[in-house]
Amino acid sequence: MGRLKLDGACEENMSPSLHSMRDSAVNRLLGLSLRDSLTGVQGSLERIECQNLELREQYSALRNEYSAFEERLAFQDRRIRAQLEQAKQERDNIPSLKAQLEAARQTAEYGAVFREKEPLVTVRIPAFKKTTELMDVAIASVLKQTYDRFEIIVVNDGPNESTRKAIEGLNESRIRYVEFPEQNKYPDDPHLRWMVAGSPGMNLGAEMAQGSWIAPLDDDDEFTADHVEKLLALALDQEAELAYGALTQKHLTHGTENRIWSYPPAISQFSFMGAIYMKPLNFFRYDQQSWIVDEPGDWNLIRRMTLAGVRMAATEDIVGTMYSVSYTHKS
């Protein structure tokens, strides 16, 4: 330790004993100050260590709580999936569909379908409020078909005077128009409503079909000019009960475009708008509550057809265009 600096005269006049006493006092003072500092630092470190211990304990508790939450969540997920699978099996009733399919194959009507060289094809169109698209896009594309032995059935989801008058104005004998007395009931949730909207009209249109083959079409989409001719030829050539092709999907909400196709059909890669199927399959109907099993109507129906063993043929050729918008933008 350094010595305390005094005035020069005082320093000279101090005796050796005073020097010693002074140095001892200074050293005691400096030692006490250092010990106090070290004690303070040690106390701070102990407090920090204690806080760290508390934080580690809290972290461990949170991890345990999170792990328990994950386990509960996984259990609930398994439970929901099991309930969903049970609901699917009950609603699907695949054994009954298989039996009906085998029975249909034994009928005279079924055999006659493949013997007709120029069968009547029914284009069924469910409609709602899109009069302009229905007339200028959907129906216009059917009237341009290279195969001209067809009928069109338009089923409107409730009264629509503008659509009825527009169709009457065509004076086209191959078009039949019907309306439900009121709009059908759908879920309030936009996503669930999107899954099944129009399905009652799809079922009614298929029931009313007079053709040996049914070609589904939505009111705002369009066929390529050779849609019916190409798919009908494919079905007859391969004796397929259902034939389908690829579609161009133009997403109007996002301004994107993609191709819809897979073989066998896969979710989001198949649409009945790109298909044709024989009328004897009419016992396959759209499930108007397919939202219960979290499935859009088209996928739910083709999935059940696949499980029941419907014979299918497919072409990668484009046979139509879908104009899509997000379900949150639908009216």
Secondary structure as the mmCIF struct_conf table of DSSP 4:
data_model
#
loop_
_struct_conf.conf_type_id
_struct_conf.id
_struct_conf.beg_label_comp_id
_struct_conf.beg_label_asym_id
_struct_conf.beg_label_seq_id
_struct_conf.end_label_comp_id
_struct_conf.end_label_asym_id
_struct_conf.end_label_seq_id
HELX_LH_PP_P HELX_LH_PP_P1 GLY A 2 LYS A 5
HELX_RH_AL_P HELX_RH_AL_P1 GLY A 8 ASN A 13
HELX_RH_AL_P HELX_RH_AL_P2 PRO A 16 ASP A 92
HELX_RH_AL_P HELX_RH_AL_P3 ILE A 94 ARG A 105
TURN_TY1_P TURN_TY1_P1 GLN A 106 GLN A 106
BEND BEND1 THR A 107 THR A 107
HELX_RH_AL_P HELX_RH_AL_P4 ALA A 108 VAL A 113
TURN_TY1_P TURN_TY1_P2 PHE A 114 ARG A 115
BEND BEND2 LYS A 117 GLU A 118
STRN STRN1 VAL A 121 ALA A 127
BEND BEND3 PHE A 128 LYS A 129
HELX_RH_AL_P HELX_RH_AL_P5 THR A 131 GLU A 133
HELX_RH_PI_P HELX_RH_PI_P1 LEU A 134 ILE A 139
HELX_RH_AL_P HELX_RH_AL_P6 ALA A 140 LEU A 143
TURN_TY1_P TURN_TY1_P3 LYS A 144 LYS A 144
BEND BEND4 THR A 146 THR A 146
STRN STRN2 PHE A 150 ASN A 156
BEND BEND5 ASP A 157 GLY A 158
HELX_RH_AL_P HELX_RH_AL_P7 GLU A 161 LEU A 170
TURN_TY1_P TURN_TY1_P4 ASN A 171 ASN A 171
TURN_TY1_P TURN_TY1_P5 SER A 173 ARG A 174
STRN STRN3 ILE A 175 GLU A 179
BEND BEND6 PRO A 181 GLU A 182
HELX_LH_PP_P HELX_LH_PP_P2 GLN A 183 LYS A 185
BEND BEND7 ASP A 188 ASP A 189
HELX_RH_AL_P HELX_RH_AL_P8 PRO A 190 VAL A 196
TURN_TY1_P TURN_TY1_P6 ALA A 197 GLY A 198
HELX_RH_AL_P HELX_RH_AL_P9 SER A 199 MET A 208
BEND BEND8 GLY A 211 SER A 212
STRN STRN4 TRP A 213 PRO A 216
TURN_TY1_P TURN_TY1_P7 ASP A 219 ASP A 220
STRN STRN5 GLU A 222 PHE A 223
TURN_TY1_P TURN_TY1_P8 ALA A 225 ASP A 226
HELX_RH_AL_P HELX_RH_AL_P10 HIS A 227 GLN A 238
TURN_TY1_P TURN_TY1_P9 GLU A 239 GLU A 239
BEND BEND9 GLU A 241 GLU A 241
STRN STRN6 LEU A 242 HIS A 251
TURN_TY1_P TURN_TY1_P10 LEU A 252 GLY A 255
STRN STRN7 THR A 256 ILE A 260
BEND BEND10 TYR A 263 PRO A 264
TURN_TY1_P TURN_TY1_P11 ILE A 267 SER A 268
BEND BEND11 GLN A 269 GLN A 269
HELX_RH_3T_P HELX_RH_3T_P1 PHE A 272 GLY A 274
STRN STRN8 ALA A 275 MET A 278
HELX_RH_3T_P HELX_RH_3T_P2 LYS A 279 LEU A 281
TURN_TY1_P TURN_TY1_P12 ASN A 282 PHE A 283
TURN_TY1_P TURN_TY1_P13 GLN A 288 GLN A 289
HELX_RH_3T_P HELX_RH_3T_P3 SER A 290 VAL A 293
TURN_TY1_P TURN_TY1_P14 ASP A 294 ASP A 294
HELX_RH_AL_P HELX_RH_AL_P11 GLY A 297 ALA A 308
TURN_TY1_P TURN_TY1_P15 GLY A 309 GLY A 309
STRN STRN9 MET A 312 SER A 324
HELX_RH_3T_P HELX_RH_3T_P4 TYR A 327 HIS A 329
#
